[in-house]
Amino acid sequence: MMRLPRFRYVGPKTVEEACRILAAEGPDAQVVAGGTDLFPNMKRRQQTPKVVVGLRRIGALRGRSVNGAAVLGANLTLTELVQDKLLRRFYPALQKAAFSVSTPHLRNMGTLGGNVCLDTRCNYYDQSFEWRRSIDFCMKKSGKICWVAPGSPRCWAVSSSDSAPALLALGAEVTLASRDGERTIPIDDLFHDDGIRYLTKRQDEILTAVRLPAHEGWRSTYLKCRRRGAFDFPILSVAAALRFEKGVVLEARVVLGSVGSRPLVADASGLVGHALTDDLIEEVSEKCAKIARPLDNTDLNLTWRKRVAKEFVAAALREARGDGPQRVPTGLLPQVVDTIA
């Protein structure tokens, strides 16, 4: 049985109090909301904070406003996002991404902020302490080598957040609070392309809210590829958001997840100014998929994951066009994979 290491738990009631604690404790402290990621990591000794700052008692982090634009508190659970009828209507990419996370039990605990800031994952990193010690630790924790690419100077652990690609496609911003005050940044600026330093958020900052722009004229969706239809982390995900006027695309965003250490924004500019025809979808999907360069750091064959990216982008664009839920062809699949549609 894997047990948690010893730590001190504090439960502040305000964001200001939590920020003061983080600033005072320094690198020894870490925040927790639902705990669905941090506590398993602590059991595997991937993260070993001496002080855990719980955010569950902070009511201000559970606010929600969906009226033209939207402001979502970071402590809203994934289940609450799934059940929100306004999100389902105006921001379906986020609602579908939340629904695709894990199982109902974990969605009841997991939070929006926690999923956005989800630790990067890797076949060699996400193992027990004893397993990792037996092959020598990797550079993400306690070692000096990346077992995915032993000659590389950087860590290639992969971003496996479901909400992050959807929020990037939707043009979201995030608010970060610290003892020095608040700052709001585009969510694209929150991520580094590095498996270890994957967030630009400082250690003493807390993600307090996600802000979504006005939804008028936009259609969005999120598709996820994984071994099973539930529980599993994505091995590829695609979020698409398009703004239409009289059938013509005025703006387009396509984001690929789980193919790099951060969500990757594809070049979907070829859609702008055109009606979304099958031929155009085929052309732009092939271009967007070129940024997918998966490595052997997650489930299933990396070559297949690269080849199927185009199919997922095309399916997402067809769904955004209004064709209804899409099921991606799996003819190239080496093993059975279900998709969330």
C-alpha contacts under 8 A as a table, 3 or more apart, distances in Angstrom:
res1	aa1	res2	aa2	distance
2	M	43	K	5.63
2	M	44	R	7.16
3	R	43	K	5.38
4	L	39	F	7.27
4	L	42	M	5.95
4	L	43	K	4.68
5	P	42	M	6.87
5	P	43	K	6.84
5	P	45	R	7.75
5	P	48	T	7.14
6	R	50	K	7.27
7	F	49	P	6.82
7	F	50	K	4.68
7	F	51	V	5.56
7	F	52	V	6.87
8	R	50	K	6.15
8	R	51	V	4.75
8	R	52	V	6.15
9	Y	51	V	5.89
9	Y	52	V	4.88
9	Y	53	V	6.07
9	Y	54	G	7.04
10	V	51	V	7.44
10	V	52	V	6.38
10	V	53	V	5.11
10	V	54	G	6.09
11	G	53	V	6.03
11	G	54	G	4.86
11	G	55	L	6.57
11	G	56	R	7.59
11	G	57	R	6.67
12	P	15	V	7.56
12	P	17	E	5.81
12	P	18	A	5.53
12	P	53	V	7.37
12	P	54	G	6.93
12	P	55	L	6.87
12	P	57	R	6.74
12	P	58	I	7.01
13	K	17	E	6.96
13	K	18	A	7.68
13	K	55	L	7.72
13	K	57	R	5.31
13	K	58	I	4.77
13	K	59	G	7.59
14	T	17	E	5.27
14	T	18	A	6.38
14	T	57	R	7.86
14	T	58	I	5.27
14	T	59	G	7.73
14	T	60	A	7.46
15	V	18	A	5.08
15	V	19	C	6.13
15	V	58	I	6.76
15	V	60	A	7.74
15	V	177	A	7.63
16	E	19	C	5.13
16	E	20	R	6.27
16	E	178	S	7.54
16	E	179	R	6.76
17	E	20	R	5.15
17	E	21	I	6.37
18	A	21	I	5.19
18	A	22	L	6.29
18	A	53	V	6.89
18	A	55	L	7.71
19	C	22	L	5.12
19	C	23	A	6.13
19	C	177	A	7.30
19	C	178	S	5.18
19	C	179	R	5.29
19	C	204	D	6.52
19	C	205	E	6.86
19	C	206	I	7.25
20	R	23	A	5.17
20	R	24	A	6.11
20	R	178	S	7.78
20	R	179	R	5.87
21	I	24	A	5.11
21	I	25	E	6.04
21	I	53	V	7.76
22	L	25	E	5.31
22	L	26	G	5.87
22	L	29	A	6.01
22	L	30	Q	7.32
22	L	53	V	7.69
22	L	203	Q	7.62
22	L	204	D	5.20
22	L	205	E	7.84
23	A	26	G	5.42
23	A	179	R	7.05
23	A	204	D	5.42
25	E	28	D	5.89
25	E	29	A	5.68
25	E	51	V	7.58
26	G	29	A	5.98
26	G	203	Q	7.45
26	G	204	D	7.11
27	P	30	Q	7.60
27	P	49	P	7.87
27	P	203	Q	6.83
28	D	49	P	5.16
28	D	50	K	5.29
28	D	51	V	6.10
29	A	49	P	5.45
29	A	50	K	6.12
29	A	51	V	4.54
29	A	52	V	5.73
29	A	53	V	6.96
30	Q	49	P	6.09
30	Q	51	V	6.48
30	Q	52	V	5.17
30	Q	53	V	6.01
30	Q	203	Q	7.69
31	V	52	V	5.68
31	V	53	V	4.53
31	V	54	G	5.87
31	V	55	L	6.97
31	V	206	I	7.78
32	V	35	G	5.61
32	V	38	L	6.91
32	V	52	V	6.62
32	V	53	V	6.03
32	V	54	G	4.99
32	V	55	L	6.17
32	V	114	G	7.81
33	A	54	G	5.92
33	A	55	L	5.15
33	A	56	R	5.70
33	A	75	N	6.76
33	A	110	G	7.44
33	A	111	T	6.75
33	A	114	G	6.69
34	G	56	R	7.63
34	G	109	M	4.79
34	G	110	G	4.61
34	G	111	T	5.90
34	G	114	G	7.22
35	G	38	L	5.23
35	G	39	F	5.49
35	G	109	M	7.45
35	G	110	G	6.95
36	T	39	F	6.34
36	T	40	P	6.93
36	T	106	L	6.73
36	T	109	M	6.97
36	T	110	G	5.91
37	D	40	P	5.81
37	D	41	N	6.31
37	D	114	G	7.88
37	D	118	L	7.01
37	D	119	D	7.48
38	L	41	N	5.08
38	L	42	M	6.12
38	L	47	Q	7.46
39	F	42	M	4.95
39	F	43	K	6.27
40	P	43	K	5.05
40	P	44	R	6.43
41	N	44	R	5.13
41	N	45	R	6.14
41	N	46	Q	5.16
41	N	47	Q	5.79
42	M	45	R	4.70
42	M	46	Q	5.76
42	M	47	Q	4.98
42	M	48	T	5.66
43	K	46	Q	7.62
44	R	47	Q	7.80
44	R	126	D	7.88
44	R	127	Q	6.96
44	R	128	S	4.98
44	R	129	F	5.25
45	R	48	T	5.92
45	R	128	S	7.86
45	R	129	F	6.15
46	Q	125	Y	7.97
46	Q	129	F	7.79
46	Q	141	K	6.30
49	P	52	V	6.49
54	G	57	R	7.47
55	L	58	I	5.65
55	L	75	N	7.67
56	R	59	G	7.62
56	R	75	N	7.19
58	I	61	L	5.89
58	I	62	R	7.71
59	G	62	R	5.54
59	G	63	G	7.53
60	A	63	G	5.98
60	A	73	G	7.38
61	L	73	G	4.61
61	L	74	A	5.54
61	L	75	N	5.11
61	L	76	L	7.30
61	L	208	T	5.98
61	L	209	A	7.08
62	R	72	L	7.50
62	R	73	G	4.70
62	R	74	A	6.65
62	R	75	N	5.09
62	R	76	L	5.15
63	G	71	V	7.73
63	G	72	L	6.18
63	G	73	G	4.87
63	G	76	L	7.56
64	R	70	A	7.53
64	R	71	V	5.78
64	R	72	L	4.70
64	R	73	G	5.96
65	S	70	A	5.32
65	S	71	V	5.14
65	S	72	L	6.48
66	V	69	A	5.96
66	V	70	A	4.24
66	V	71	V	6.57
66	V	86	L	6.75
66	V	87	L	7.50
67	N	70	A	6.07
68	G	213	P	7.80
68	G	214	A	5.11
68	G	215	H	6.47
68	G	216	E	7.53
69	A	211	R	7.71
69	A	212	L	5.72
69	A	213	P	4.85
69	A	214	A	4.16
69	A	215	H	6.53
70	A	211	R	5.77
70	A	212	L	4.96
70	A	213	P	6.67
70	A	214	A	7.43
71	V	209	A	6.72
71	V	210	V	5.81
71	V	211	R	4.57
71	V	212	L	6.35
72	L	76	L	7.23
72	L	209	A	5.53
72	L	210	V	5.13
72	L	211	R	6.37
73	G	76	L	5.72
73	G	112	L	7.82
73	G	113	G	7.94
73	G	208	T	6.11
73	G	209	A	4.47
73	G	210	V	6.45
74	A	111	T	6.67
74	A	112	L	5.28
74	A	113	G	4.32
74	A	114	G	7.57
74	A	207	L	6.55
74	A	208	T	5.04
74	A	209	A	4.83
74	A	210	V	6.65
75	N	111	T	5.29
75	N	112	L	6.21
75	N	113	G	6.26
75	N	114	G	7.96
75	N	208	T	7.74
76	L	80	E	6.34
76	L	81	L	7.14
76	L	111	T	5.47
76	L	112	L	5.86
76	L	113	G	7.93
77	T	80	E	5.20
77	T	81	L	6.59
77	T	107	R	6.60
77	T	108	N	6.07
77	T	109	M	6.22
77	T	110	G	5.56
77	T	111	T	4.15
77	T	112	L	6.07
78	L	81	L	5.05
78	L	82	V	6.22
78	L	98	A	5.41
78	L	99	F	7.25
78	L	101	V	7.99
78	L	107	R	4.96
78	L	108	N	6.49
78	L	109	M	7.59
78	L	110	G	5.93
78	L	111	T	5.44
78	L	112	L	6.04
79	T	82	V	4.99
79	T	83	Q	6.20
79	T	98	A	7.42
79	T	99	F	7.42
79	T	104	P	7.37
79	T	107	R	5.22
79	T	108	N	5.32
80	E	83	Q	5.19
80	E	84	D	6.13
80	E	108	N	7.94
81	L	84	D	5.24
81	L	87	L	7.08
81	L	94	L	7.96
81	L	95	Q	5.98
81	L	98	A	6.59
82	V	87	L	7.95
82	V	88	R	7.46
82	V	95	Q	5.21
82	V	96	K	7.26
82	V	98	A	6.05
82	V	99	F	5.62
83	Q	88	R	7.93
84	D	87	L	5.45
84	D	88	R	6.35
84	D	95	Q	7.93
85	K	88	R	5.00
85	K	89	R	6.21
86	L	89	R	5.01
86	L	90	F	5.97
86	L	91	Y	7.69
87	L	90	F	5.26
87	L	91	Y	4.85
87	L	92	P	6.13
87	L	94	L	7.40
87	L	95	Q	6.12
88	R	91	Y	5.80
88	R	92	P	4.64
88	R	95	Q	5.58
88	R	96	K	7.89
89	R	92	P	6.12
90	F	215	H	5.93
90	F	218	W	7.95
90	F	219	R	7.81
91	Y	94	L	5.80
91	Y	95	Q	6.64
91	Y	170	L	7.69
91	Y	215	H	7.17
91	Y	219	R	7.71
91	Y	220	S	6.61
92	P	95	Q	4.92
92	P	96	K	5.90
92	P	219	R	7.84
92	P	220	S	5.92
92	P	221	T	5.75
92	P	222	Y	7.82
93	A	96	K	5.28
93	A	97	A	6.08
93	A	166	A	5.52
93	A	167	L	7.92
93	A	170	L	7.82
93	A	220	S	5.14
93	A	221	T	3.94
93	A	222	Y	4.81
93	A	239	A	6.65
93	A	240	A	7.50
93	A	241	A	7.77
94	L	97	A	5.01
94	L	98	A	6.13
94	L	163	S	6.19
94	L	166	A	5.42
94	L	167	L	6.58
94	L	221	T	7.71
94	L	222	Y	7.43
95	Q	98	A	5.22
95	Q	99	F	6.23
96	K	99	F	5.00
96	K	100	S	6.21
96	K	221	T	7.11
96	K	222	Y	6.06
96	K	223	L	8.00
97	A	100	S	5.20
97	A	101	V	6.79
97	A	162	D	5.34
97	A	163	S	5.47
97	A	166	A	6.71
97	A	222	Y	6.04
97	A	223	L	7.78
98	A	101	V	5.57
98	A	107	R	7.87
98	A	162	D	6.91
98	A	163	S	6.34
99	F	107	R	7.95
100	S	162	D	7.47
100	S	224	K	7.53
100	S	230	A	7.04
100	S	340	I	6.64
101	V	107	R	6.78
101	V	162	D	6.76
101	V	230	A	7.54
101	V	231	F	6.71
101	V	232	D	7.83
101	V	233	F	7.41
102	S	106	L	6.40
102	S	107	R	6.88
102	S	230	A	5.79
102	S	231	F	3.58
102	S	232	D	6.01
102	S	233	F	7.15
103	T	106	L	5.45
103	T	107	R	6.15
103	T	230	A	6.35
103	T	231	F	5.26
104	P	107	R	4.97
104	P	108	N	6.11
105	H	108	N	5.27
105	H	109	M	6.92
106	L	109	M	5.16
106	L	110	G	5.76
107	R	110	G	5.02
107	R	111	T	7.53
110	G	114	G	6.68
110	G	115	N	7.13
111	T	114	G	5.13
111	T	115	N	6.18
112	L	115	N	5.28
112	L	116	V	6.26
112	L	163	S	7.45
113	G	116	V	5.17
113	G	117	C	6.27
113	G	207	L	6.33
113	G	208	T	7.34
113	G	209	A	7.54
114	G	117	C	5.21
114	G	118	L	5.88
115	N	118	L	4.90
115	N	161	S	5.79
115	N	162	D	7.18
115	N	163	S	6.42
115	N	164	A	7.63
116	V	161	S	6.09
116	V	162	D	7.77
116	V	163	S	5.92
116	V	164	A	5.27
117	C	161	S	7.61
117	C	199	L	7.42
118	L	159	S	7.68
118	L	160	S	7.21
118	L	161	S	5.86
119	D	159	S	7.29
119	D	160	S	7.85
120	T	157	A	5.44
120	T	158	V	5.08
120	T	159	S	4.71
120	T	160	S	6.29
120	T	195	G	6.01
120	T	196	I	7.53
120	T	198	Y	7.37
120	T	261	S	6.82
121	R	125	Y	6.70
121	R	126	D	6.40
121	R	157	A	5.10
121	R	158	V	5.18
121	R	159	S	6.52
121	R	160	S	6.72
121	R	195	G	7.99
121	R	297	N	7.76
121	R	298	T	7.68
122	C	125	Y	5.05
122	C	126	D	5.84
122	C	156	W	7.83
122	C	157	A	4.92
122	C	158	V	6.30
122	C	297	N	4.80
122	C	298	T	5.78
123	N	126	D	5.79
123	N	127	Q	7.32
123	N	296	D	7.92
123	N	297	N	5.13
123	N	298	T	5.49
123	N	299	D	7.74
124	Y	127	Q	6.43
124	Y	132	R	7.17
124	Y	138	C	7.45
124	Y	147	W	6.78
124	Y	148	V	7.70
124	Y	297	N	7.32
125	Y	132	R	7.21
125	Y	138	C	6.95
125	Y	140	K	7.33
125	Y	141	K	7.81
125	Y	157	A	7.92
127	Q	131	W	6.16
127	Q	132	R	6.35
128	S	131	W	5.24
128	S	132	R	6.32
129	F	132	R	5.30
129	F	133	R	6.10
130	E	133	R	5.06
130	E	134	S	6.13
131	W	134	S	5.19
131	W	135	I	6.91
132	R	135	I	5.63
132	R	136	D	5.90
132	R	137	F	5.30
132	R	138	C	7.67
133	R	136	D	4.78
133	R	137	F	5.52
136	D	143	G	6.90
137	F	141	K	6.56
137	F	142	S	5.77
137	F	143	G	4.40
137	F	144	K	7.40
137	F	145	I	7.60
138	C	141	K	5.82
138	C	142	S	6.52
138	C	143	G	4.34
138	C	144	K	5.90
138	C	145	I	5.09
138	C	146	C	5.45
138	C	147	W	6.48
139	M	142	S	6.09
139	M	143	G	4.24
139	M	144	K	4.39
139	M	145	I	4.99
139	M	146	C	5.74
139	M	155	C	6.66
140	K	143	G	6.94
140	K	146	C	7.70
140	K	155	C	6.40
140	K	195	G	7.28
140	K	196	I	5.61
145	I	150	P	5.84
145	I	151	G	7.87
145	I	152	S	7.89
145	I	153	P	7.94
146	C	149	A	5.48
146	C	150	P	4.99
146	C	151	G	7.60
146	C	152	S	6.75
146	C	153	P	7.83
146	C	154	R	7.06
146	C	155	C	5.65
146	C	156	W	7.19
147	W	150	P	5.09
148	V	156	W	6.87
148	V	295	L	7.23
148	V	296	D	6.13
148	V	297	N	6.10
149	A	152	S	5.44
149	A	156	W	7.58
152	S	155	C	7.54
154	R	194	D	7.01
154	R	195	G	7.57
155	C	194	D	6.23
155	C	195	G	4.84
155	C	196	I	6.20
156	W	194	D	6.65
156	W	195	G	5.06
156	W	260	G	7.38
156	W	261	S	6.23
156	W	297	N	7.53
157	A	194	D	7.60
157	A	195	G	4.41
157	A	196	I	7.41
157	A	260	G	7.63
157	A	261	S	5.81
157	A	297	N	6.62
158	V	195	G	6.33
158	V	258	S	5.82
158	V	259	V	6.64
158	V	260	G	5.16
158	V	261	S	4.28
158	V	262	R	7.00
158	V	297	N	7.08
158	V	298	T	7.75
159	S	195	G	7.68
159	S	257	G	6.87
159	S	258	S	5.21
159	S	259	V	7.46
159	S	260	G	6.17
159	S	261	S	4.75
159	S	262	R	5.13
159	S	263	P	6.69
160	S	233	F	6.34
160	S	234	P	6.13
160	S	235	I	7.70
160	S	257	G	6.89
160	S	258	S	5.13
161	S	164	A	5.63
161	S	165	P	7.46
161	S	257	G	7.55
161	S	258	S	7.67
162	D	165	P	6.38
162	D	166	A	7.07
162	D	234	P	7.46
162	D	237	S	7.58
162	D	257	G	7.56
163	S	166	A	5.26
163	S	167	L	6.07
164	A	167	L	5.16
164	A	168	L	6.16
164	A	263	P	6.98
165	P	168	L	5.11
165	P	169	A	6.23
165	P	237	S	7.76
165	P	238	V	7.17
165	P	239	A	5.81
165	P	255	V	5.62
165	P	256	L	6.48
165	P	257	G	5.78
165	P	263	P	5.67
165	P	264	L	7.86
166	A	169	A	5.19
166	A	170	L	6.25
166	A	221	T	7.74
166	A	222	Y	6.49
166	A	238	V	7.96
166	A	239	A	5.09
166	A	240	A	7.41
166	A	255	V	7.47
167	L	170	L	4.93
167	L	171	G	6.24
167	L	172	A	5.32
167	L	187	I	7.36
167	L	212	L	7.93
168	L	171	G	5.17
168	L	172	A	5.97
168	L	187	I	6.28
168	L	188	D	6.18
168	L	255	V	6.92
168	L	265	V	7.93
169	A	172	A	7.76
169	A	239	A	6.02
169	A	240	A	5.77
169	A	241	A	5.50
169	A	253	R	5.24
169	A	254	V	5.98
169	A	255	V	5.93
170	L	212	L	6.93
170	L	213	P	7.58
170	L	220	S	7.58
170	L	241	A	6.05
170	L	253	R	7.71
171	G	186	P	7.44
171	G	187	I	7.57
171	G	212	L	6.70
171	G	213	P	6.75
172	A	186	P	6.26
172	A	187	I	5.80
172	A	210	V	6.73
172	A	211	R	5.47
172	A	212	L	4.65
172	A	213	P	6.57
173	E	184	T	6.55
173	E	185	I	5.48
173	E	186	P	4.22
173	E	187	I	4.82
173	E	210	V	5.84
173	E	211	R	5.00
173	E	212	L	6.58
174	V	184	T	5.55
174	V	185	I	5.66
174	V	186	P	6.35
174	V	187	I	5.69
174	V	207	L	6.96
174	V	208	T	7.59
174	V	209	A	5.73
174	V	210	V	4.55
174	V	211	R	5.99
175	T	182	E	6.73
175	T	183	R	5.72
175	T	184	T	4.30
175	T	185	I	6.61
175	T	207	L	5.89
175	T	208	T	5.69
175	T	209	A	5.20
175	T	210	V	6.44
175	T	211	R	7.78
176	L	182	E	5.59
176	L	183	R	5.42
176	L	184	T	6.24
176	L	201	K	7.62
176	L	205	E	5.95
176	L	206	I	5.42
176	L	207	L	4.55
176	L	208	T	5.86
176	L	209	A	7.53
177	A	180	D	7.69
177	A	181	G	5.72
177	A	182	E	4.37
177	A	183	R	6.60
177	A	205	E	5.30
177	A	206	I	5.18
177	A	207	L	6.46
177	A	208	T	6.62
178	S	181	G	5.32
178	S	182	E	6.34
178	S	204	D	6.02
178	S	205	E	4.65
178	S	206	I	6.49
179	R	204	D	7.82
185	I	189	D	6.54
185	I	190	L	7.41
186	P	189	D	5.52
186	P	190	L	7.18
187	I	190	L	5.14
187	I	191	F	7.55
188	D	191	F	6.24
189	D	192	H	7.86
189	D	200	T	7.24
190	L	199	L	5.60
190	L	200	T	5.12
190	L	201	K	6.41
191	F	198	Y	5.54
191	F	199	L	4.56
191	F	200	T	5.78
191	F	262	R	6.05
191	F	263	P	7.93
192	H	197	R	6.41
192	H	198	Y	4.48
192	H	199	L	5.42
192	H	200	T	6.35
192	H	261	S	7.48
192	H	262	R	6.33
193	D	197	R	7.87
193	D	198	Y	6.09
193	D	260	G	7.29
193	D	261	S	5.09
193	D	262	R	5.24
194	D	197	R	5.42
194	D	198	Y	5.06
194	D	261	S	5.40
194	D	262	R	7.35
195	G	198	Y	5.53
195	G	261	S	5.15
197	R	200	T	7.47
198	Y	261	S	6.75
198	Y	262	R	6.83
199	L	202	R	7.99
201	K	205	E	6.33
201	K	206	I	7.98
202	R	205	E	5.29
215	H	218	W	5.49
217	G	243	R	5.17
217	G	244	F	5.56
217	G	245	E	6.85
218	W	241	A	6.63
218	W	242	L	5.44
218	W	243	R	4.12
218	W	244	F	6.40
219	R	241	A	5.63
219	R	242	L	5.39
219	R	243	R	6.30
219	R	244	F	7.85
219	R	320	A	5.63
219	R	321	R	7.80
220	S	239	A	7.42
220	S	240	A	5.44
220	S	241	A	4.11
220	S	242	L	6.33
220	S	320	A	5.62
221	T	239	A	5.82
221	T	240	A	5.55
221	T	241	A	6.66
221	T	316	A	6.41
221	T	319	E	7.01
221	T	320	A	6.26
222	Y	237	S	7.27
222	Y	238	V	5.72
222	Y	239	A	4.38
222	Y	240	A	6.52
222	Y	316	A	6.77
222	Y	341	A	7.72
223	L	237	S	5.62
223	L	238	V	5.28
223	L	239	A	6.49
223	L	312	F	7.00
223	L	316	A	6.51
223	L	339	T	6.91
223	L	340	I	5.80
223	L	341	A	6.02
224	K	234	P	6.05
224	K	235	I	7.81
224	K	236	L	6.11
224	K	237	S	4.36
224	K	238	V	6.56
224	K	339	T	5.57
224	K	340	I	5.56
224	K	341	A	7.81
225	C	234	P	5.62
225	C	235	I	5.83
225	C	236	L	5.19
225	C	237	S	6.00
225	C	337	V	6.87
225	C	338	D	6.57
225	C	339	T	5.07
225	C	340	I	7.26
226	R	229	G	6.90
226	R	232	D	6.24
226	R	233	F	6.62
226	R	234	P	5.05
226	R	235	I	5.45
226	R	236	L	7.18
226	R	337	V	5.71
226	R	338	D	6.20
226	R	339	T	6.67
227	R	232	D	6.86
227	R	299	D	7.69
227	R	300	L	7.76
227	R	335	Q	7.71
227	R	336	V	6.44
227	R	337	V	4.40
227	R	338	D	6.20
228	R	231	F	7.24
228	R	232	D	6.29
228	R	336	V	7.79
228	R	337	V	5.85
228	R	338	D	5.41
228	R	339	T	7.97
229	G	232	D	7.51
229	G	337	V	7.45
229	G	338	D	4.82
229	G	339	T	6.14
229	G	340	I	6.81
234	P	237	S	6.29
234	P	257	G	7.96
234	P	258	S	6.32
235	I	258	S	5.53
235	I	259	V	7.33
235	I	298	T	6.59
235	I	299	D	6.36
235	I	300	L	7.78
235	I	305	R	7.42
236	L	256	L	7.19
236	L	257	G	5.79
236	L	258	S	4.99
236	L	259	V	6.27
236	L	305	R	7.04
236	L	309	A	7.28
237	S	256	L	5.64
237	S	257	G	4.78
237	S	258	S	6.35
237	S	312	F	7.71
238	V	254	V	7.05
238	V	255	V	5.75
238	V	256	L	4.69
238	V	257	G	6.21
238	V	312	F	6.55
238	V	313	V	6.15
238	V	316	A	6.92
239	A	254	V	5.75
239	A	255	V	5.19
239	A	256	L	6.54
239	A	316	A	7.05
240	A	252	A	7.51
240	A	253	R	5.68
240	A	254	V	4.49
240	A	255	V	6.46
240	A	313	V	8.00
240	A	316	A	6.20
240	A	317	L	6.69
240	A	320	A	7.17
241	A	252	A	5.89
241	A	253	R	5.25
241	A	254	V	6.62
241	A	320	A	7.15
242	L	249	V	6.60
242	L	250	L	7.49
242	L	251	E	5.64
242	L	252	A	4.41
242	L	253	R	6.37
242	L	320	A	6.97
243	R	249	V	5.78
243	R	250	L	5.48
243	R	251	E	5.09
243	R	252	A	6.47
244	F	247	G	5.78
244	F	248	V	5.34
244	F	249	V	4.58
244	F	250	L	5.59
244	F	251	E	7.37
245	E	248	V	5.31
245	E	249	V	6.60
245	E	250	L	6.79
247	G	275	A	5.79
247	G	276	L	7.71
248	V	272	V	7.61
248	V	273	G	5.98
248	V	274	H	5.17
248	V	275	A	4.55
248	V	276	L	7.19
249	V	252	A	6.99
249	V	271	L	6.31
249	V	272	V	5.01
249	V	273	G	5.46
249	V	274	H	5.67
249	V	275	A	6.18
249	V	276	L	7.20
250	L	272	V	5.26
250	L	273	G	5.84
251	E	269	S	7.87
251	E	271	L	7.88
251	E	272	V	5.81
252	A	268	A	5.97
252	A	269	S	6.69
252	A	271	L	6.72
252	A	272	V	6.62
253	R	265	V	7.50
253	R	266	A	7.39
253	R	267	D	7.75
253	R	268	A	6.04
254	V	265	V	6.12
254	V	266	A	5.47
254	V	267	D	7.27
254	V	268	A	6.20
254	V	288	C	7.60
254	V	313	V	7.84
255	V	263	P	6.59
255	V	264	L	5.54
255	V	265	V	4.47
255	V	266	A	5.69
256	L	259	V	6.94
256	L	263	P	5.79
256	L	264	L	5.15
256	L	265	V	6.44
256	L	266	A	7.13
256	L	292	A	7.40
257	G	260	G	7.10
257	G	262	R	7.25
257	G	263	P	4.66
257	G	264	L	6.38
258	S	261	S	7.45
258	S	262	R	7.60
258	S	263	P	6.88
258	S	294	P	7.99
259	V	262	R	7.97
259	V	263	P	7.53
259	V	264	L	7.78
259	V	292	A	5.61
259	V	293	R	6.17
259	V	294	P	4.84
259	V	295	L	7.67
260	G	263	P	6.58
260	G	264	L	7.13
260	G	292	A	7.68
260	G	293	R	7.35
260	G	294	P	6.68
264	L	291	I	7.42
266	A	288	C	5.06
266	A	289	A	7.66
266	A	291	I	6.82
267	D	270	G	7.67
267	D	287	K	7.37
267	D	288	C	5.86
268	A	271	L	5.94
268	A	272	V	7.78
268	A	284	V	6.56
268	A	288	C	6.67
269	S	272	V	5.53
270	G	284	V	6.36
271	L	274	H	5.85
271	L	275	A	7.72
271	L	276	L	7.10
271	L	280	L	7.24
271	L	284	V	7.14
276	L	280	L	6.33
276	L	281	I	6.59
276	L	321	R	6.72
277	T	280	L	5.22
277	T	281	I	6.20
278	D	281	I	5.08
278	D	282	E	6.20
279	D	282	E	5.12
279	D	283	E	6.27
280	L	283	E	5.09
280	L	284	V	6.08
281	I	284	V	5.34
281	I	285	S	5.79
281	I	314	A	5.92
281	I	317	L	6.73
281	I	318	R	7.55
282	E	285	S	5.29
282	E	286	E	6.38
282	E	314	A	6.47
283	E	286	E	5.53
283	E	287	K	6.65
284	V	287	K	5.06
284	V	288	C	6.09
285	S	288	C	5.09
285	S	289	A	6.05
285	S	310	K	5.32
285	S	311	E	7.52
285	S	313	V	5.40
285	S	314	A	5.33
286	E	289	A	5.28
286	E	290	K	6.68
286	E	310	K	5.41
287	K	290	K	5.57
288	C	291	I	6.37
288	C	310	K	7.33
288	C	313	V	7.36
289	A	292	A	5.54
289	A	306	K	7.79
289	A	309	A	5.42
289	A	310	K	5.00
289	A	313	V	7.11
290	K	293	R	7.50
292	A	306	K	6.02
292	A	309	A	6.96
293	R	306	K	6.33
294	P	297	N	7.96
294	P	302	L	5.72
294	P	303	T	7.79
294	P	305	R	6.92
294	P	306	K	6.32
295	L	298	T	7.62
295	L	302	L	5.87
296	D	299	D	7.89
296	D	301	N	7.55
296	D	302	L	5.95
300	L	304	W	7.86
300	L	305	R	7.49
300	L	334	P	7.86
300	L	335	Q	7.74
301	N	304	W	5.46
301	N	305	R	6.31
301	N	334	P	7.47
302	L	305	R	4.94
302	L	306	K	6.24
303	T	306	K	5.20
303	T	307	R	6.37
304	W	307	R	5.02
304	W	308	V	6.06
304	W	332	L	6.93
304	W	333	L	6.76
304	W	334	P	7.60
305	R	308	V	5.38
305	R	309	A	6.42
306	K	309	A	5.57
307	R	310	K	6.62
307	R	311	E	7.98
308	V	311	E	5.26
308	V	312	F	6.54
308	V	332	L	7.65
309	A	312	F	5.22
309	A	313	V	6.29
310	K	313	V	5.20
310	K	314	A	6.17
311	E	314	A	5.18
311	E	315	A	6.12
311	E	328	V	6.42
311	E	329	P	7.43
312	F	315	A	5.01
312	F	316	A	6.13
312	F	328	V	6.32
313	V	316	A	5.13
313	V	317	L	6.28
314	A	317	L	5.17
314	A	318	R	6.18
315	A	318	R	5.12
315	A	319	E	6.17
315	A	326	Q	5.80
315	A	327	R	7.36
315	A	328	V	6.47
316	A	319	E	5.10
316	A	320	A	6.15
316	A	326	Q	7.44
317	L	320	A	4.95
317	L	321	R	6.08
318	R	321	R	4.97
318	R	322	G	6.60
318	R	323	D	5.65
318	R	324	G	7.79
318	R	326	Q	7.63
319	E	322	G	5.19
319	E	323	D	5.02
319	E	324	G	5.30
319	E	325	P	5.96
319	E	326	Q	6.33
320	A	323	D	7.30
323	D	326	Q	7.78
325	P	341	A	5.26
326	Q	341	A	5.62
327	R	339	T	6.79
327	R	340	I	7.98
327	R	341	A	6.27
328	V	339	T	7.25
330	T	333	L	5.14
330	T	336	V	7.90
330	T	337	V	7.46
333	L	336	V	6.61
333	L	337	V	7.33
